[in-house]
Every structure is written in structure tokens, then in C-alpha cells.
Amino acid sequence: MSTQSSQYDKFQSELEKAYEILFATDRRYSSVSISHTPHSLAVLMTEKLTHRSADKSNTGVKMACKVVGIKPNWNQIIPYLTEE
């Protein structure tokens, strides 16, 4: 995405916060933490979500969606991230 919206930035920030919590509390994220920080994973996932190439049922994505007030489905994620 060449120009990011304020909603895109907000979602990415909330996703990073979610991953910070999950990295600290969920053993399933221990293997991910070897190659990613919460920030780098949030950047990667947010970009992939805009192209529908990430898992929208991921716990972190669900947490971020809840905070920004959208449901974790493509009908709400894509317009939110791209401000369509």
C-alpha cells in the first residue's frame, strides 16, 4: 500500500499491541517470536490483510478488529484498511 490511511495505521498499531500481549502470554506465538517482533508481524499481517492473503481468524487480528470496532470478516476489514 503506497499511501496508508489513518485507519490502516490505527489497525496496525492495535494489532501490534495485540501481538505484544500474545507473545508474552500465548505459547503458540513462541515460534513466531523467533523471526518476528510484535511490530514486524503487525506490519506484515496488516499489509497481507489488505490483499486478503492473511488469516483473518488469527487471534491478534480478532483482538485488533474488536478494538477498532469492526468484525473480523473481509466485508469489514478491507473497507476499513483501505477506507473504501
C-alpha positions in Angstrom: 0.0 0.0 0.0 1.6 3.2 -1.1 -0.4 5.7 1.0 -1.7 4.4 4.3 -4.8 5.7 5.8 -5.2 6.8 9.5 -7.5 3.7 9.9 -4.7 1.5 8.4 -2.2 3.0 10.9 -4.7 2.6 13.8 -5.4 -1.1 12.9 -1.7 -1.8 12.6 -1.0 -0.2 16.0 -3.7 -2.2 17.7 -2.5 -5.3 16.0 1.0 -4.7 17.3 -0.5 -4.2 20.9 -2.4 -7.5 20.5 0.8 -9.3 19.4 2.7 -7.9 22.3 0.2 -9.5 24.7 0.1 -12.7 22.7 3.9 -13.0 22.5 4.0 -12.7 26.3 1.1 -14.9 27.2 0.4 -17.5 24.4 2.9 -20.3 23.8 1.6 -20.7 20.3 3.4 -17.5 19.4 6.8 -18.6 20.7 7.9 -19.9 17.3 6.8 -16.7 15.6 8.8 -14.6 18.0 12.0 -16.2 16.7 11.6 -14.4 13.4 9.3 -11.5 14.2 8.8 -8.8 16.8 5.2 -7.8 17.5 5.8 -4.7 15.3 7.2 -6.6 12.3 4.4 -9.2 12.5 1.8 -6.4 12.7 3.3 -4.6 9.7 3.4 -7.9 7.7 -0.1 -9.0 8.7 -1.8 -5.6 8.1 -0.3 -5.5 4.6 -1.4 -9.1 3.8 -4.9 -8.4 5.1 -5.3 -5.6 2.6 -4.7 -8.3 -0.1 -6.8 -11.0 1.6 -3.7 -13.1 2.0 -3.6 -13.4 5.8 -5.6 -15.4 8.2 -8.4 -13.1 9.5 -9.3 -15.6 12.2 -5.9 -15.1 13.8 -6.3 -14.2 17.5 -4.3 -11.0 17.1 -6.4 -9.9 14.1 -9.6 -10.6 16.1 -8.3 -8.6 19.0 -7.4 -5.6 16.8 -10.8 -5.8 15.0 -12.6 -5.6 18.3 -10.7 -2.6 19.4 -11.3 -0.6 16.2 -14.9 -1.7 16.1 -15.1 -4.0 13.1 -15.9 -7.6 12.7 -13.1 -9.9 11.5 -14.5 -10.5 8.1 -13.4 -9.3 4.6 -16.6 -7.1 4.2 -15.4 -5.0 7.1 -11.6 -5.4 7.2 -10.9 -4.4 3.6 -13.0 -1.2 3.6 -11.6 -0.3 7.0 -8.0 -0.7 5.9 -8.4 0.9 2.5 -11.1 3.4 3.5 -13.3 2.3 0.6 
